Amino acid sequence: MVRRAESSDARELAELMRHLGYDTTESDMEERLTPILSSDQYFTAVQEEQGSLIGMIGMTHSHAYHSNETHVRIIAFVVKEQARGKGAGRQLMVEAERWAESKGATTLILNSGNRKEREGAHEVYQHLEFEGRSTGFYKKLT
């Protein structure tokens, strides 16, 4: 079952962030969810199976400077390893597309690291009809 995330999901969402390689505590996630869940420019969906979260997708709706169209950027997307290949990721992506369309967005965007361990994820994104077209650059400010 795919549903909107709730603040009570903080513990399991923190665990999913750890699956992505981000050391996240339940209190970290509670703090992050407060502004995210209260903003209509963010949407977080979770995939639940037998009372436990097996995946999530988090995104934000944005305006662009280079066009009049808006887009939705997927910030986090993860399915637990034991649940992969069974359609959970596709169901989450369908929910992302539904939300993006409800916002009037014309494009879904996601970034993924260029590390060897992300190659499998890249194959999934291509299978979900994403096209690799850009390289991201990051500068840490603090």
DSSP file (Angstrom, degrees, kcal/mol; ACC not computed):
  #  RESIDUE AA STRUCTURE BP1 BP2  ACC     N-H-->O    O-->H-N    N-H-->O    O-->H-N    TCO  KAPPA ALPHA  PHI   PSI    X-CA   Y-CA   Z-CA
    1    1 A M              0   0    0      0, 0.0    47,-3.3     0, 0.0     2,-0.4   0.000 360.0 360.0 360.0 130.7    0.0    0.0    0.0
    2    2 A V  E     +A   47   0A   0     45,-0.2     2,-0.3    89,-0.0    45,-0.2  -0.865 360.0 156.5 -99.8 134.6    1.3    3.4   -0.9
    3    3 A R  E     -A   46   0A   0     43,-2.2    43,-3.0    -2,-0.4     2,-0.2  -0.953  47.5 -81.0-149.5 166.9    0.3    6.3    1.3
    4    4 A R  E     -A   45   0A   0     -2,-0.3    41,-0.3    41,-0.2     2,-0.0  -0.500  54.4-109.7 -69.3 138.3    1.3    9.8    2.4
    5    5 A A        -     0   0    0     39,-3.0     2,-0.3    -2,-0.2    39,-0.2  -0.336  33.1-158.2 -68.0 152.5    4.1    9.8    5.1
    6    6 A E    >   -     0   0    0      1,-0.0     3,-2.2    -2,-0.0     4,-0.1  -0.872  32.7-107.0-127.9 161.2    3.2   10.9    8.6
    7    7 A S  G >  S+     0   0    0     -2,-0.3     3,-1.6     1,-0.3    26,-0.1   0.812 117.2  66.9 -59.4 -29.2    5.3   12.1   11.5
    8    8 A S  G 3  S+     0   0    0      1,-0.3     3,-0.3     2,-0.1    -1,-0.3   0.583  88.7  68.0 -68.6  -8.0    4.8    8.8   13.2
    9    9 A D  G <>  +     0   0    0     -3,-2.2     4,-2.8     1,-0.2     5,-0.3   0.396  67.6 107.0 -87.2   2.3    6.9    7.2   10.4
   10   10 A A  H <> S+     0   0    0     -3,-1.6     4,-2.4     1,-0.2     5,-0.2   0.864  75.0  50.9 -53.5 -45.0   10.1    8.9   11.6
   11   11 A R  H  > S+     0   0    0     -3,-0.3     4,-1.6     1,-0.2    -1,-0.2   0.937 115.9  40.3 -61.2 -47.5   11.7    5.8   13.0
   12   12 A E  H  > S+     0   0    0     -4,-0.2     4,-2.0     1,-0.2    -1,-0.2   0.832 113.3  54.3 -74.1 -31.3   11.2    3.7    9.9
   13   13 A L  H  X S+     0   0    0     -4,-2.8     4,-2.2     2,-0.2    -1,-0.2   0.883 106.0  53.6 -66.5 -37.3   12.1    6.6    7.5
   14   14 A A  H  X S+     0   0    0     -4,-2.4     4,-1.8    -5,-0.3    10,-0.3   0.911 107.8  50.9 -61.4 -41.2   15.3    7.0    9.4
   15   15 A E  H  X S+     0   0    0     -4,-1.6     4,-1.4     1,-0.2    -2,-0.2   0.905 108.3  51.5 -62.5 -41.3   16.0    3.4    8.8
   16   16 A L  H  X S+     0   0    0     -4,-2.0     4,-1.0     1,-0.2    -1,-0.2   0.876 106.5  54.3 -64.4 -36.1   15.3    3.8    5.1
   17   17 A M  H  <>S+     0   0    0     -4,-2.2     5,-2.4     1,-0.2     3,-0.4   0.875 104.4  54.9 -64.3 -35.5   17.8    6.8    5.0
   18   18 A R  H ><5S+     0   0    0     -4,-1.8     3,-1.2     1,-0.2    -1,-0.2   0.851 100.8  58.9 -65.8 -32.6   20.4    4.5    6.5
   19   19 A H  H 3<5S+     0   0    0     -4,-1.4    -1,-0.2     1,-0.3    -2,-0.2   0.807 104.6  51.7 -62.9 -28.4   19.7    2.1    3.5
   20   20 A L  T 3<5S-     0   0    0     -4,-1.0    -1,-0.3    -3,-0.4    -2,-0.2   0.516 128.3-101.9 -83.8  -5.5   20.7    5.0    1.3
   21   21 A G  T < 5S+     0   0    0     -3,-1.2     2,-0.6    -4,-0.3    -3,-0.2   0.600  81.5 128.8  96.7  12.9   24.0    5.5    3.3
   22   22 A Y      < -     0   0    0     -5,-2.4     2,-1.0    -6,-0.1    -1,-0.3  -0.906  59.3-133.1-106.7 116.4   22.9    8.5    5.4
   23   23 A D        +     0   0    0     -2,-0.6     2,-0.4    -3,-0.1    -8,-0.1  -0.531  43.1 166.6 -68.5 101.6   23.4    8.0    9.1
   24   24 A T        -     0   0    0     -2,-1.0     2,-0.2   -10,-0.3    -6,-0.2  -0.973  23.6-155.2-128.2 130.3   20.0    9.3   10.4
   25   25 A T     >  -     0   0    0     -2,-0.4     4,-2.4     1,-0.1     5,-0.2  -0.547  33.5-108.9 -95.3 167.0   18.5    8.9   13.8
   26   26 A E  H  > S+     0   0    0      1,-0.2     4,-2.5     2,-0.2     5,-0.2   0.906 121.9  50.4 -60.7 -41.7   14.8    9.0   14.6
   27   27 A S  H  > S+     0   0    0      2,-0.2     4,-2.2     1,-0.2    -1,-0.2   0.876 108.0  53.5 -67.5 -35.3   15.1   12.4   16.2
   28   28 A D  H  > S+     0   0    0      2,-0.2     4,-2.3     1,-0.2    -1,-0.2   0.949 111.5  46.0 -57.3 -48.3   17.0   13.7   13.1
   29   29 A M  H  X S+     0   0    0     -4,-2.4     4,-2.8     1,-0.2    -2,-0.2   0.885 109.2  53.8 -66.6 -39.0   14.1   12.4   11.0
   30   30 A E  H  X S+     0   0    0     -4,-2.5     4,-1.4     1,-0.2    -1,-0.2   0.925 110.5  48.0 -58.5 -43.9   11.5   14.0   13.3
   31   31 A E  H  < S+     0   0    0     -4,-2.2    -2,-0.2     1,-0.2    -1,-0.2   0.899 114.2  46.1 -63.8 -41.5   13.2   17.3   13.0
   32   32 A R  H  X S+     0   0    0     -4,-2.3     4,-1.4     1,-0.2    -2,-0.2   0.883 109.6  54.4 -68.7 -39.2   13.4   17.0    9.2
   33   33 A L  H  X S+     0   0    0     -4,-2.8     4,-3.2     1,-0.2     5,-0.4   0.796  91.5  74.8 -68.5 -28.2    9.8   15.9    8.8
   34   34 A T  H  X S+     0   0    0     -4,-1.4     4,-0.9     1,-0.2    -1,-0.2   0.943 107.8  28.5 -54.2 -56.6    8.4   18.9   10.7
   35   35 A P  H  > S+     0   0    0      0, 0.0     4,-0.6     0, 0.0    -1,-0.2   0.859 121.5  55.0 -73.2 -31.3    8.9   21.5    7.9
   36   36 A I  H >< S+     0   0    0     -4,-1.4     3,-1.1     1,-0.2     6,-0.3   0.951 109.8  43.4 -66.3 -49.3    8.6   18.9    5.1
   37   37 A L  H 3< S+     0   0    0     -4,-3.2    -1,-0.2     1,-0.2    -3,-0.1   0.726 112.7  53.8 -71.6 -20.0    5.2   17.5    6.1
   38   38 A S  H 3< S+     0   0    0     -4,-0.9     2,-0.4    -5,-0.4    -1,-0.2   0.530  94.2  84.6 -90.5  -5.1    3.8   21.0    6.8
   39   39 A S    X<  -     0   0    0     -3,-1.1     3,-1.1    -4,-0.6     0, 0.0  -0.819  64.1-152.9-101.8 133.9    4.7   22.4    3.3
   40   40 A D  T 3  S+     0   0    0     -2,-0.4    -1,-0.1     1,-0.2    -4,-0.1   0.503  95.4  68.2 -79.1  -2.1    2.5   21.9    0.3
   41   41 A Q  T 3  S+     0   0    0     -5,-0.1    20,-2.7    19,-0.1     2,-0.3   0.477  97.4  61.1 -91.4  -3.8    5.6   22.2   -1.9
   42   42 A Y  E <   - B   0  60A   0     -3,-1.1     2,-0.3    -6,-0.3    18,-0.2  -0.884  61.0-174.3-119.0 152.7    6.9   18.8   -0.6
   43   43 A F  E     - B   0  59A   0     16,-2.1    16,-2.4    -2,-0.3     2,-0.5  -0.968   3.1-171.7-146.7 132.9    5.4   15.4   -0.8
   44   44 A T  E     - B   0  58A   0     -2,-0.3   -39,-3.0    14,-0.2     2,-0.4  -0.989   6.3-173.9-126.3 122.9    6.6   12.2    0.9
   45   45 A A  E     -AB   4  57A   0     12,-2.7    12,-2.4    -2,-0.5     2,-0.3  -0.898   5.4-160.4-114.5 146.2    5.0    8.8    0.0
   46   46 A V  E     -AB   3  56A   0    -43,-3.0   -43,-2.2    -2,-0.4     2,-0.6  -0.928  14.4-137.5-124.4 150.2    5.8    5.5    1.7
   47   47 A Q  E     -AB   2  55A   0      8,-2.6     7,-3.0    -2,-0.3     8,-1.2  -0.942  25.8-165.7-105.8 121.5    5.2    1.9    0.6
   48   48 A E  E     + B   0  53A   0    -47,-3.3     2,-0.4    -2,-0.6     5,-0.2  -0.894  11.2 179.6-114.0 137.5    3.9   -0.2    3.5
   49   49 A E  E >  S- B   0  52A   0      3,-3.1     3,-1.6    -2,-0.4    -2,-0.0  -0.974  72.6 -15.5-138.8 122.5    3.8   -3.9    3.6
   50   50 A Q  T 3  S-     0   0    0     -2,-0.4     3,-0.1     1,-0.3    -1,-0.1   0.872 129.2 -50.7  51.8  42.9    2.5   -5.9    6.5
   51   51 A G  T 3  S+     0   0    0      1,-0.2     2,-0.3     0, 0.0    -1,-0.3   0.478 120.4  97.4  81.2   3.0    2.6   -2.9    8.8
   52   52 A S  E <  S-B   49   0A   0     -3,-1.6    -3,-3.1   -40,-0.0     2,-0.4  -0.931  75.9-113.4-124.9 149.2    6.2   -2.0    8.0
   53   53 A L  E     +B   48   0A   0     -2,-0.3    -5,-0.2    -5,-0.2     3,-0.1  -0.656  31.5 171.9 -79.6 130.4    7.7    0.6    5.6
   54   54 A I  E     +     0   0A   0     -7,-3.0    26,-3.3    -2,-0.4     2,-0.3   0.465  65.1   2.0-113.8  -7.3    9.6   -1.0    2.7
   55   55 A G  E     -BC  47  79A   0     -8,-1.2    -8,-2.6    24,-0.3    -1,-0.3  -0.988  55.4-165.1-169.2 165.1   10.2    2.1    0.7
   56   56 A M  E     -BC  46  78A   0     22,-2.5    22,-2.3    -2,-0.3     2,-0.4  -0.988   7.1-160.1-154.3 157.6    9.8    5.8    0.3
   57   57 A I  E     -BC  45  77A   0    -12,-2.4   -12,-2.7    -2,-0.3     2,-0.4  -0.975  11.8-171.5-141.1 129.1    9.9    8.7   -2.2
   58   58 A G  E     +BC  44  76A   0     18,-3.1    17,-2.7    -2,-0.4    18,-1.7  -0.970  14.2 163.5-123.8 137.1   10.3   12.3   -1.2
   59   59 A M  E     -BC  43  74A   0    -16,-2.4   -16,-2.1    -2,-0.4     2,-0.3  -0.932  25.2-143.3-149.0 167.0   10.1   15.2   -3.5
   60   60 A T  E     -BC  42  73A   0     13,-2.0    13,-2.7    -2,-0.3     2,-0.4  -0.988  18.0-130.7-136.1 145.8    9.6   18.9   -3.9
   61   61 A H  E     + C   0  72A   0    -20,-2.7     2,-0.3    -2,-0.3    11,-0.2  -0.815  34.9 178.7 -96.3 132.9    7.8   21.1   -6.5
   62   62 A S  E     - C   0  71A   0      9,-2.9     9,-2.2    -2,-0.4     2,-0.3  -0.952  27.9-130.3-138.6 153.0    9.8   23.9   -8.0
   63   63 A H  E     - C   0  70A   0     -2,-0.3     2,-0.3     7,-0.2     7,-0.2  -0.656  30.1-133.6 -92.3 157.7    9.6   26.8  -10.5
   64   64 A A        -     0   0    0      5,-0.6    -1,-0.0     3,-0.4     6,-0.0  -0.769  12.9-150.9-112.8 157.9   12.4   27.2  -13.0
   65   65 A Y  S    S+     0   0    0     -2,-0.3    -1,-0.1     1,-0.1     3,-0.0   0.715  97.6  53.5 -90.8 -28.0   14.3   30.2  -14.2
   66   66 A H  S    S+     0   0    0      3,-0.1     2,-0.3     1,-0.0    -1,-0.1   0.526 118.7  13.9 -90.8  -6.4   14.9   28.8  -17.7
   67   67 A S  S    S-     0   0    0      2,-0.2    -3,-0.4     1,-0.0    -1,-0.0  -0.970  70.3-113.9-156.9 170.1   11.3   28.1  -18.6
   68   68 A N  S    S+     0   0    0     -2,-0.3     2,-0.2    -5,-0.1    -1,-0.0   0.508  87.3  96.6 -85.7  -5.4    7.7   28.7  -17.6
   69   69 A E        -     0   0    0     -6,-0.1    -5,-0.6     1,-0.0     2,-0.3  -0.498  66.7-138.6 -84.0 153.1    7.2   25.1  -16.7
   70   70 A T  E     -C   63   0A   0     34,-0.5    36,-2.5    -2,-0.2    37,-0.7  -0.692  16.4-160.8-105.1 164.8    7.6   23.7  -13.2
   71   71 A H  E     -Cd  62 107A   0     -9,-2.2    -9,-2.9    -2,-0.3     2,-0.5  -0.923  16.7-129.6-138.8 163.7    9.2   20.4  -12.2
   72   72 A V  E     -Cd  61 108A   0     35,-2.6    37,-2.7    -2,-0.3     2,-0.6  -0.983  20.3-153.7-116.1 125.8    9.3   18.0   -9.3
   73   73 A R  E     -Cd  60 109A   0    -13,-2.7   -13,-2.0    -2,-0.5     2,-0.7  -0.880  10.4-140.2-101.0 122.9   12.7   17.0   -8.0
   74   74 A I  E     +Cd  59 110A   0     35,-3.7    37,-0.6    -2,-0.6   -15,-0.3  -0.740  23.1 177.8 -80.9 119.0   12.9   13.6   -6.3
   75   75 A I  E     +     0   0A   0    -17,-2.7     2,-0.4    -2,-0.7   -16,-0.2   0.809  66.3  16.6 -93.6 -35.9   15.1   14.1   -3.3
   76   76 A A  E     +C   58   0A   0    -18,-1.7   -18,-3.1     2,-0.0    -1,-0.3  -0.998  59.7 167.0-143.5 136.0   15.0   10.7   -1.8
   77   77 A F  E     +C   57   0A   0     -2,-0.4     2,-0.3   -20,-0.2   -20,-0.2  -0.917  15.3 152.0-150.9 118.8   13.9    7.3   -3.3
   78   78 A V  E     -C   56   0A   0    -22,-2.3   -22,-2.5    -2,-0.3     2,-0.4  -0.996  23.5-169.6-153.0 143.1   14.7    4.0   -1.6
   79   79 A V  E     -C   55   0A   0     -2,-0.3   -24,-0.3   -24,-0.2     5,-0.1  -0.998  41.5-103.2-128.2 134.1   13.2    0.5   -1.4
   80   80 A K    >>  -     0   0    0    -26,-3.3     3,-1.8    -2,-0.4     4,-0.6  -0.246  33.4-116.8 -55.5 144.2   14.6   -2.0    1.1
   81   81 A E  G >4 S+     0   0    0      1,-0.3     3,-1.3     2,-0.2    -1,-0.1   0.867 112.9  54.1 -54.1 -43.9   16.9   -4.5   -0.6
   82   82 A Q  G 34 S+     0   0    0      1,-0.3    -1,-0.3     3,-0.0    -2,-0.1   0.658 110.7  48.1 -69.1 -13.7   14.7   -7.5    0.3
   83   83 A A  G X4>S+     0   0    0     -3,-1.8     3,-1.0   -29,-0.2     5,-0.5   0.431  85.9 116.2-103.2  -1.8   11.7   -5.8   -1.4
   84   84 A R  T <<5 +     0   0    0     -3,-1.3    -3,-0.0    -4,-0.6    -4,-0.0  -0.326  69.4  28.1 -71.1 150.6   13.4   -4.8   -4.6
   85   85 A G  T 3 5S+     0   0    0      1,-0.0    -1,-0.2    -2,-0.0    -4,-0.0   0.571  95.9  94.7  80.2   9.9   12.3   -6.2   -7.9
   86   86 A K  T < 5S-     0   0    0     -3,-1.0    -2,-0.1     0, 0.0    -1,-0.0   0.269 104.7 -94.3-117.6   8.9    8.7   -6.7   -6.7
   87   87 A G  T  >5S+     0   0    0     -4,-0.1     4,-2.3     3,-0.0     5,-0.2   0.374  90.9 117.0 100.1  -5.6    7.1   -3.5   -7.9
   88   88 A A  H  ><S+     0   0    0     -5,-0.5     4,-2.2     1,-0.2     5,-0.2   0.930  79.8  48.1 -63.1 -44.8    7.4   -1.3   -4.8
   89   89 A G  H  > S+     0   0    0      1,-0.2     4,-2.3     2,-0.2    -1,-0.2   0.895 111.1  50.8 -62.8 -40.4    9.6    1.2   -6.5
   90   90 A R  H  > S+     0   0    0      2,-0.2     4,-2.4     1,-0.2    -1,-0.2   0.913 109.4  50.7 -64.2 -42.4    7.4    1.4   -9.5
   91   91 A Q  H  X S+     0   0    0     -4,-2.3     4,-1.8     1,-0.2    -2,-0.2   0.899 111.0  48.7 -63.3 -40.1    4.3    2.1   -7.3
   92   92 A L  H  X S+     0   0    0     -4,-2.2     4,-2.0     2,-0.2    -1,-0.2   0.901 111.2  50.1 -64.9 -40.1    6.2    4.8   -5.5
   93   93 A M  H  X S+     0   0    0     -4,-2.3     4,-2.6     2,-0.2    -2,-0.2   0.874 107.0  54.3 -67.9 -36.4    7.2    6.4   -8.8
   94   94 A V  H  X S+     0   0    0     -4,-2.4     4,-2.4     1,-0.2    -1,-0.2   0.908 109.0  49.3 -61.2 -41.0    3.6    6.2  -10.1
   95   95 A E  H  X S+     0   0    0     -4,-1.8     4,-2.4     2,-0.2    -2,-0.2   0.883 109.5  51.9 -65.3 -37.9    2.6    8.2   -7.0
   96   96 A A  H  X S+     0   0    0     -4,-2.0     4,-2.7     2,-0.2    -2,-0.2   0.924 110.7  47.7 -63.0 -44.4    5.3   10.7   -7.6
   97   97 A E  H  X S+     0   0    0     -4,-2.6     4,-2.6     2,-0.2    -2,-0.2   0.905 110.6  52.0 -63.3 -41.5    4.1   11.2  -11.2
   98   98 A R  H  X S+     0   0    0     -4,-2.4     4,-2.0     2,-0.2    -2,-0.2   0.931 112.5  44.8 -60.0 -46.3    0.5   11.6   -9.9
   99   99 A W  H  X S+     0   0    0     -4,-2.4     4,-1.3     2,-0.2    -2,-0.2   0.917 112.1  52.2 -65.7 -43.0    1.6   14.3   -7.4
  100  100 A A  H ><>S+     0   0    0     -4,-2.7     5,-2.4     1,-0.2     3,-0.5   0.926 110.3  48.2 -59.0 -45.3    3.7   16.0  -10.0
  101  101 A E  H ><5S+     0   0    0     -4,-2.6     3,-1.1     1,-0.2    -1,-0.2   0.878 106.9  56.3 -63.3 -37.2    0.8   16.2  -12.5
  102  102 A S  H 3<5S+     0   0    0     -4,-2.0    -1,-0.2     1,-0.3    -2,-0.2   0.779 108.2  49.3 -65.6 -24.8   -1.5   17.5   -9.7
  103  103 A K  T <<5S-     0   0    0     -4,-1.3    -1,-0.3    -3,-0.5    -2,-0.2   0.491 118.6-112.9 -88.6  -6.3    1.0   20.3   -9.3
  104  104 A G  T < 5 +     0   0    0     -3,-1.1   -34,-0.5    -4,-0.5    -3,-0.2   0.600  63.2 155.0  83.4  11.5    1.1   21.1  -13.0
  105  105 A A      < -     0   0    0     -5,-2.4    -1,-0.3    -6,-0.2   -34,-0.2  -0.416  32.2-164.2 -72.6 147.9    4.7   20.0  -13.3
  106  106 A T        +     0   0    0    -36,-2.5     2,-0.4     1,-0.2   -35,-0.2   0.498  68.4  43.1-108.6  -8.0    5.9   18.8  -16.7
  107  107 A T  E     -d   71   0A   0    -37,-0.7   -35,-2.6    -7,-0.1     2,-0.4  -0.998  59.6-149.4-143.2 141.6    9.1   17.0  -15.6
  108  108 A L  E     -d   72   0A   0     -2,-0.4     2,-0.4   -37,-0.2   -35,-0.2  -0.935  23.8-170.6-104.0 134.6   10.4   14.7  -12.9
  109  109 A I  E     +d   73   0A   0    -37,-2.7   -35,-3.7    -2,-0.4     2,-0.3  -0.966   9.7 170.6-125.7 140.3   14.1   15.2  -12.0
  110  110 A L  E     -d   74   0A   0     -2,-0.4     2,-0.4   -37,-0.2   -35,-0.1  -0.992  18.7-147.3-145.4 150.5   16.3   13.0   -9.8
  111  111 A N        -     0   0    0    -37,-0.6     2,-0.3    -2,-0.3    24,-0.0  -0.873  14.5-176.4-111.5 148.4   20.0   13.0   -9.0
  112  112 A S        -     0   0    0     -2,-0.4    24,-0.2    10,-0.0    -2,-0.0  -0.993  31.9-102.1-144.5 139.3   22.0    9.9   -8.2
  113  113 A G        -     0   0    0     -2,-0.3     5,-0.0     1,-0.1     0, 0.0  -0.152  21.3-129.5 -59.6 152.7   25.6    9.5   -7.3
  114  114 A N        +     0   0    0      3,-0.0     2,-0.2     5,-0.0    -1,-0.1   0.065  65.6 128.1 -91.0  24.0   28.2    8.4   -9.9
  115  115 A R  S >  S-     0   0    0      1,-0.1     3,-1.9     3,-0.0     4,-0.3  -0.476  72.0-116.1 -82.3 153.6   29.6    5.7   -7.5
  116  116 A K  G >  S+     0   0    0      1,-0.3     3,-1.8     2,-0.2     4,-0.3   0.873 114.5  59.1 -53.8 -41.8   29.9    2.1   -8.5
  117  117 A E  G 3  S+     0   0    0      1,-0.3    -1,-0.3     2,-0.1     4,-0.2   0.592 100.0  58.6 -69.4  -8.2   27.4    1.0   -5.9
  118  118 A R  G <> S+     0   0    0     -3,-1.9     4,-2.2     1,-0.2    -1,-0.3   0.451  76.4  94.6 -96.0  -2.6   24.7    3.2   -7.6
  119  119 A E  H <> S+     0   0    0     -3,-1.8     4,-1.8    -4,-0.3    -1,-0.2   0.877  83.2  52.3 -59.7 -38.7   24.9    1.5  -11.0
  120  120 A G  H  > S+     0   0    0     -4,-0.3     4,-1.8     1,-0.2    -1,-0.2   0.900 108.9  50.3 -63.0 -40.2   22.0   -0.8  -10.1
  121  121 A A  H  > S+     0   0    0     -4,-0.2     4,-2.5     1,-0.2    -2,-0.2   0.892 106.5  55.4 -63.8 -39.2   19.9    2.2   -9.2
  122  122 A H  H  X S+     0   0    0     -4,-2.2     4,-2.3     1,-0.2    -1,-0.2   0.889 105.7  51.8 -61.4 -38.9   20.8    3.9  -12.4
  123  123 A E  H  X S+     0   0    0     -4,-1.8     4,-2.3     2,-0.2    -1,-0.2   0.902 109.0  50.8 -63.8 -40.4   19.5    0.8  -14.3
  124  124 A V  H  X S+     0   0    0     -4,-1.8     4,-1.8     2,-0.2    -2,-0.2   0.931 109.3  50.6 -61.7 -45.7   16.2    1.0  -12.3
  125  125 A Y  H  <>S+     0   0    0     -4,-2.5     5,-2.7     1,-0.2    -2,-0.2   0.903 111.0  48.3 -61.4 -41.3   15.9    4.7  -13.2
  126  126 A Q  H ><5S+     0   0    0     -4,-2.3     3,-1.7     1,-0.2    -1,-0.2   0.900 109.3  52.9 -65.0 -39.5   16.4    4.0  -16.9
  127  127 A H  H 3<5S+     0   0    0     -4,-2.3    -1,-0.2     1,-0.3    -2,-0.2   0.830 105.2  55.3 -62.8 -32.0   13.9    1.2  -16.7
  128  128 A L  T 3<5S-     0   0    0     -4,-1.8    -1,-0.3    -5,-0.1    -2,-0.2   0.259 128.0-102.9 -85.1  11.5   11.4    3.8  -15.2
  129  129 A E  T < 5S+     0   0    0     -3,-1.7     2,-0.3     1,-0.3    -3,-0.2   0.683  73.0 144.6  76.4  23.4   12.1    5.9  -18.3
  130  130 A F      < -     0   0    0     -5,-2.7     2,-0.5    -6,-0.2    -1,-0.3  -0.668  38.9-144.4 -84.5 149.3   14.4    8.5  -16.8
  131  131 A E        -     0   0    0     -2,-0.3     2,-0.6     0, 0.0    -5,-0.0  -0.966  11.5-128.4-117.6 127.2   17.2    9.7  -19.0
  132  132 A G        +     0   0    0     -2,-0.5     3,-0.1     1,-0.2   -10,-0.0  -0.643  49.8 143.4 -74.2 114.7   20.7   10.6  -17.7
  133  133 A R        +     0   0    0     -2,-0.6     2,-0.3     1,-0.1    -1,-0.2   0.468  49.2  41.6-133.3  -4.8   21.4   14.1  -19.0
  134  134 A S        -     0   0    0      2,-0.0     2,-0.4     0, 0.0    -1,-0.1  -0.919  57.6-134.5-144.4 167.2   23.3   16.1  -16.5
  135  135 A T        -     0   0    0     -2,-0.3     2,-0.3    -3,-0.1   -24,-0.0  -0.989  25.6-138.0-121.6 132.9   26.1   16.0  -13.9
  136  136 A G        -     0   0    0     -2,-0.4     2,-0.4   -24,-0.2    -2,-0.0  -0.659  11.9-161.0 -92.5 147.9   25.6   17.6  -10.5
  137  137 A F        -     0   0    0     -2,-0.3     2,-0.4     2,-0.0    -2,-0.0  -0.982   8.0-166.1-126.1 140.3   28.2   19.7   -8.7
  138  138 A Y        -     0   0    0     -2,-0.4     2,-0.4     2,-0.0    -2,-0.0  -0.962  11.0-169.9-130.6 142.7   28.2   20.3   -5.0
  139  139 A K        -     0   0    0     -2,-0.4     2,-0.4     0, 0.0    -2,-0.0  -0.975  20.9-138.0-132.6 119.6   29.9   22.8   -2.7
  140  140 A K        -     0   0    0     -2,-0.4    -2,-0.0     1,-0.1     0, 0.0  -0.618  15.1-170.9 -77.2 129.6   29.8   22.4    1.0
  141  141 A L              0   0    0     -2,-0.4    -1,-0.1     1,-0.1     0, 0.0   0.663 360.0 360.0 -97.5 -19.2   29.3   25.7    2.8
  142  142 A T              0   0    0      0, 0.0    -1,-0.1     0, 0.0    -2,-0.1   0.373 360.0 360.0-130.9 360.0   29.8   24.7    6.4
